[in-house]
Amino acid sequence: MNSSVGFENGLWRLIPKNHFVSMSFFREEPLINWGYTESVLFTAYDVCRSSDFWIDSVIRSGKTLKEAMTDLGFPKKTSMMADTGVFEMEAKKAGIARSLGIDVDIALTNEEIFEAYRLSGADYFVSPDEIIQPTESSEEMNKKIEVIKHNFTDLLDEFPARKIVAVIQGTNRSTITMIFDFYRSHGIRHFAIGGLIPLWRHDKELFKKTLNYVRKITKGNWLHAFGLPILRLLPFYLHKVGVDSIDTSMLLYLSARRRYVVGFEIVPVRLVDFASCECVACSVLSPKLHPRRYDFFMNLYIQNIVEAAKYSENPELARKKKVIAKESQITGRRRQTDHRVESKTPRCHPRLGRLLKRRFRRTQDINMTNQVRVSTQTDANSEPM
Ligand SMILES: [Zn+2]
């Protein structure tokens, strides 16, 4: 782990997405007393898609989301990283909705993102980025880089550099170096690499080279990786490449699909001998408990989080396999994605929408996402990886 960067409420290896705004069970026991990891990820998108009454009461109280969570029992020392959730939205746009010919209107403006960030009271804030696809032309890439830079400088007006996680995009050395130098010139010490899932799908070699190059140039700084396409990449990211942290909501979705994580394998629950695991959650799980019951899901989720967190710290432990049926080797290799495609169109929370409108009138803020214009061109394609 990179020890050169560290603050109070610092970041940790595995940063699970905590959907506490849109999913009420994250605000209830046992998850509210979050003791499974020292950092969680929260998304602005989670605020906007939530229609939960809880957020109204938080806004009325004048507290931040983290303060309101702490009142409920969430550990104050657990750091919260706020992200836009843009990848989740992109996945939806590219998923069911698009195949049905539905235009999904779920773009978030910077102002909406920053409003959610301010409301969050988080410890770290991810700069809104644009996913650069490996197949894009240099012209498209340049446009996105300009938007990324504008987003970053806007965020810097809101939060100090030490609280910002700046996202590096690009698939060639000159683009990556240029973006990194730009961030460094603004005093950034926390970096993230984005666009990994499309890159991994496109070209595995380029994916590895890009990751290694970004790690190399960011040496001495914190490096977070956005997106875990398959669970088996966790040791690769953390221990081969030497990335400092990674976020995922995969463990939640796996649990909802009744999948059990053992080491870096994924196994259907019907093949698992729960008694072979000593964790608190597995002592509750038993073949007698119906797998569709809520307490089964909850304990499975906790077991999966605890398991993945443990191996994120020490991958050697994962080699000591527990008692699992033979089919797990086959099932475990099934590719798992880091997101779930939903057909439901999310809407921004009405209360937040009204709050934003008031602020818009007051500050005459501009929707930067749509109005940023490319002013300069960057030589984005000059040097391959
Ligand atoms: Zn267990």
Boltz pocket constraint, residues with backbone or C-beta under 6 A from the ligand:
constraints:
  - pocket:
      binder: B
      contacts: [[A, 274], [A, 277], [A, 278], [A, 279], [A, 280], [A, 281], [A, 282], [A, 303]]
      max_distance: 6.0
